[in-house]
């Protein structure tokens, strides 16, 4: 027989709330409004009185940190970048490094100065060692409620819509637009200048090579197999077009017979 239990309409959310209560019991929240002695904050930066700036953080010229936001250790917020209220930014995050922009000329690369910034909304959480590049002209934008895992790369001029979530090692190339309430599985790639509609869900390890205009679940990975079978399937896949043409020719021959 089952022993005592808690019945909830949404068990996973109930579990999340319970972990928050337990966290408060184990380790009371740090006092808000502290700047660690080892942090470097430019005199022109605006840090709200209730924000917490951890050890070895750098907040550059003109940056703004909102109320109740916590920067863990070694976070860098580049010049003129804005982080909203009640955000959690984990260790090693870099917000506002230059986007990857270079113009080829005579076999060399000419740097394109990145003149935009990064704007992060409220209630955003950013995992350890994630990098969000500043825009080339317009800003890179992370809207309210977005959740980013560790080791994510967000390129310049990307826009991520409200309450979207991305798992570890996702890469979003420059100028891509991700809608609201989207999810992107671990290790997936979204190519540059593409658009994902609201409520699009990308499976892990998928490479998104075209814009997606309709909500739904999308998968674009080649399934794992033992190596010998995988090589045979890959070789067959390369012959798919010629096999299709042969089948069409056979169908036409049968019709003519």
Secondary structure in CASP SS format (residue, H / E / C, confidence):
PFRMAT SS
TARGET T0000
AUTHOR 0000-0000-0000
METHOD secondary structure of the structure
MODEL  1
X C 1.00
X C 1.00
X C 1.00
X C 1.00
X C 1.00
X C 1.00
X C 1.00
X C 1.00
X C 1.00
X C 1.00
X H 1.00
X H 1.00
X H 1.00
X H 1.00
X H 1.00
X H 1.00
X H 1.00
X H 1.00
X H 1.00
X H 1.00
X H 1.00
X H 1.00
X H 1.00
X H 1.00
X H 1.00
X H 1.00
X C 1.00
X C 1.00
X C 1.00
X C 1.00
X C 1.00
X C 1.00
X C 1.00
X C 1.00
X E 1.00
X C 1.00
X C 1.00
X C 1.00
X C 1.00
X E 1.00
X E 1.00
X C 1.00
X C 1.00
X C 1.00
X C 1.00
X E 1.00
X E 1.00
X C 1.00
X C 1.00
X C 1.00
X C 1.00
X E 1.00
X E 1.00
X C 1.00
X C 1.00
X C 1.00
X C 1.00
X E 1.00
X E 1.00
X C 1.00
X C 1.00
X C 1.00
X C 1.00
X E 1.00
X E 1.00
X C 1.00
X C 1.00
X C 1.00
X C 1.00
X E 1.00
X E 1.00
X C 1.00
X C 1.00
X C 1.00
X C 1.00
X E 1.00
X E 1.00
X C 1.00
X C 1.00
X C 1.00
X C 1.00
X E 1.00
X E 1.00
X C 1.00
X C 1.00
X C 1.00
X C 1.00
X E 1.00
X E 1.00
X C 1.00
X C 1.00
X C 1.00
X C 1.00
X E 1.00
X E 1.00
X E 1.00
X E 1.00
X C 1.00
X C 1.00
X C 1.00
X C 1.00
X E 1.00
X E 1.00
X E 1.00
X E 1.00
X C 1.00
X C 1.00
X E 1.00
X E 1.00
X E 1.00
X E 1.00
X C 1.00
X C 1.00
X C 1.00
X C 1.00
X C 1.00
X C 1.00
X E 1.00
X E 1.00
X E 1.00
X C 1.00
X C 1.00
X C 1.00
X C 1.00
X E 1.00
X E 1.00
X C 1.00
X C 1.00
X C 1.00
X C 1.00
X E 1.00
X E 1.00
X E 1.00
X C 1.00
X C 1.00
X C 1.00
X C 1.00
X C 1.00
X C 1.00
X E 1.00
X E 1.00
X E 1.00
X C 1.00
X C 1.00
X C 1.00
X C 1.00
X E 1.00
X E 1.00
X C 1.00
X C 1.00
X C 1.00
X C 1.00
X E 1.00
X E 1.00
X C 1.00
X C 1.00
X C 1.00
X C 1.00
X E 1.00
X E 1.00
X C 1.00
X C 1.00
X C 1.00
X C 1.00
X E 1.00
X E 1.00
X C 1.00
X C 1.00
X C 1.00
X C 1.00
X E 1.00
X E 1.00
X C 1.00
X C 1.00
X C 1.00
X C 1.00
X E 1.00
X E 1.00
X C 1.00
X C 1.00
X C 1.00
X C 1.00
X E 1.00
X E 1.00
X C 1.00
X C 1.00
X C 1.00
X C 1.00
X E 1.00
X E 1.00
X C 1.00
X C 1.00
X C 1.00
X C 1.00
X E 1.00
X E 1.00
X C 1.00
X C 1.00
X C 1.00
X E 1.00
X E 1.00
X E 1.00
X C 1.00
X C 1.00
X C 1.00
X C 1.00
X E 1.00
X E 1.00
X C 1.00
X C 1.00
X C 1.00
X E 1.00
X C 1.00
X C 1.00
X C 1.00
X E 1.00
X E 1.00
X E 1.00
X C 1.00
X C 1.00
X C 1.00
X C 1.00
X C 1.00
X C 1.00
X C 1.00
X C 1.00
X H 1.00
X H 1.00
X H 1.00
X H 1.00
X H 1.00
X H 1.00
X H 1.00
X H 1.00
X H 1.00
X H 1.00
X H 1.00
X H 1.00
X C 1.00
X H 1.00
X H 1.00
X H 1.00
X H 1.00
X H 1.00
X H 1.00
X H 1.00
X H 1.00
X H 1.00
X H 1.00
X H 1.00
X H 1.00
X H 1.00
X H 1.00
X H 1.00
X H 1.00
X H 1.00
X C 1.00
END
